[in-house]
């Protein structure tokens, strides 16, 4: 992954010794650069720009400025977090882990090796309602469960199985608790509601990694 190149360069520049704040900033850079596609397009030009920035400034801050100049901002909006790309799945997985998410039935943390992507509203039911493929596979319809739990749900509508799950477990995977949103006729409302919850958590996590401090360096991030 090309986004690792500046990280490796910075580690080399620092002799492999990083402060806690630098470690957080590198994580923030990895997530933001991956999400915003820093190295799509003229890859070599942007890598060269970022490496020169590291050498010139001996700092990570201007890397974020380079990215902001490319995409216009760094924070993610609800409109940005639509679709099913790997960049979105990575962020959802990271913030779910940060939230302490567990499997709804067995209680295993989602760091275990048998975790699978779970469609909260089963694809088979959504296809019958003639939702298009992009909407069916939208990131806001994805949670993380063990393989066994995932298979046990099969094609049950959320209104049937979510009520059996502890609310705290649902909240740790950003599930809206209003049962009306668990009905298949309210699928799109569910997506909008859950997406809003997820995006707030993502930006809060970004702030915990130091994004809010970068406002002092570069306003309107």
N, C-alpha and C positions, 0 to 999 in steps of 0.2 A: 504494500500500500504506500503510495507516494507521500501521503501525509506524514509518514514516519521519518522521512528524510530530514526535515528541519529539526525534528526532535533528536535524532541521532547526532546531528551537527551541534546542537546546543549542548548535549551531554558531553560530546568531545571537547567543546569549547570550555566547559566547566570542569574538565577532568573527572567527570562522572560523579561529582559531588554537588548535590542539590539541596536547597533549603526546603522546608515544608511548603512554603508559598510557591516556590518554583515548581515543585512536583504537582501541585494543584493547577498551576497555570498550564503546564504541559498537558495535563488531562483535559483541561478546558479547551486548549488549542486543538487537540486531537478530535474532540467531539464536534467543535464548531467547524473546523476545516473539513471534516468528513461530511457533516450535514450540508454545508453550503457548497460543497464541490469545489474547494479551492484549486484543485489541480485537474479539473476538467477544462478542456480547451488547450490554450498554449502552455502546456505543462512545464516545459523546460524553462520558459521565461519566468514563470511564477516561482518555481523552485529556486532559480538563480536570484531572483529578487529577495526571497525570504532568507536565503543563506547569507547574502550580502548584508541584509538588515541585521542578522545575528552578529556577524563579525564587526559591523560598524558600531552597533549600539551596546553590545554585550548584555542585551536585555531581550525579554520576550514581548514587551509591551507593543513595540511597533509591528510585530507580526500580526497582532489583532487589528492594527490600523490598516495594514496591507489588505487584510481580508475584508474589513469594513469598506475600504475604497472599491473593492471588487463587487460586493453584493449590496452595499448601501446601509446595512445595519447588521448587528450580531444577534440580538434577541429574536426569538422565534414567536411567530403569531399563530393563531388558530388556523389561518389560511395556509400557512407554510406546512403545517403538520397534517397533510391530507395525502392519501395514497398508500402504497405498500412497499416502498423502497427499503433496501437494507439500511440506509442511513437512518430512517425513522425507527426501524425495528431495533437498531443498536441503542438509540436514545431511550426507547421505551423499556428495553431490557435493563439498561443502566439505572434509570430512575426507579424502576420496580425493585431492583436489588437494594438501592439506597433506601427505599421505603420499608424494606424488610419483608417483601412479598413472600408468601408461602403458597404451596399447593392447597387448593380449597378443601380437599378431602383427606389427604394424608398429613398435611402440615409440614411437608418438607420445604426447606428453603429452595428458591428457584435456582440456586447455584448447583444443585445436584445434576448429575450427568444425564438423567432420563427426562429432563424437562422438554416439553414440546410447545409449539405455538398452538393455541386453542382459539378457534372461532367461537366467540361468545354466542352469537346468533349463528347456528349451523348453516353451512353453505347450501345444503340440500333444501332447507326450508326457504331460504332467500331466493334460490333459483326458481322455486315454484311460484314465488311472488313476482318473478321477472325483474329482480334487481340486476343491474349490470355487474359484470365481473369486477370492475374497479371498486365499486361500492361494497360488494360482498367481501372483498379482501382488504378493505380499508384498515389502516393501522389501528383505528379506534375500535375495531371489532376483534382485536387480538389480545389474548391474555396468555399466561404461561402456567401450564399444569404438567404433572407427570404423565407419561404415556398411558398408564393404566387409568388414571382419572379422565383423561381426554377421551379414551375409548368408551368409558362407562356412560358418558353423557350422550353419545351418539347424536341423534337429531332432535333432542329435546329442546323445546322453546325455553328461553331464559326464565320466563315467568313460572315454569315448572320446576327448574332445578336451583335457581339462585336463592329462592326463599329458604332452602335447606342449609344454606351456608352462613356461617357466622359473619355478621356485618363488618367486623374488624378485618377479617380476611378479604372481604370484598373491597373495602376502602383502601387496603394496601396495594390493590391492583386497579384502583381508580374507578371502580364501578359505581355509577350513580345509584343511590339507594331507593329512589322512587320506583315502586313496582310497576307503575304505569309505563315507564320507559323500557320495561322488560318485555313488553308485548310486541309481537312482530310488526304490527301495524304502526308502531312508533319507532321503528328501527332507525330512521334518519334522525329523529330527535335524540335518540340514545347516542348516536355517533357524535352529534354536536355537543351534547352535554359532557360526555366522557372526554372528548377531545379538549374541551376547555379545561377540565380538571388536570389532564396530563400536561398540557402546555404550561399551566401555572407551576406545576411541580418541576418541570424541566428548567424553567427560568429561575426558579428558586434554587435548584441545584447548581445552575451556572453561577449564581451569586455566591453560593457557598464555596465555589472554586475561585472566586475573585473577580467575577465579571463586574460587580457593582463598583469595585475599586477602579476599574478601567474608565469609568465615567469621569473620574478626575483627570485622567490622561486624555480622553477623547470623548467629548459630549455626544449625546444622541446615539449611543450604542444600542 
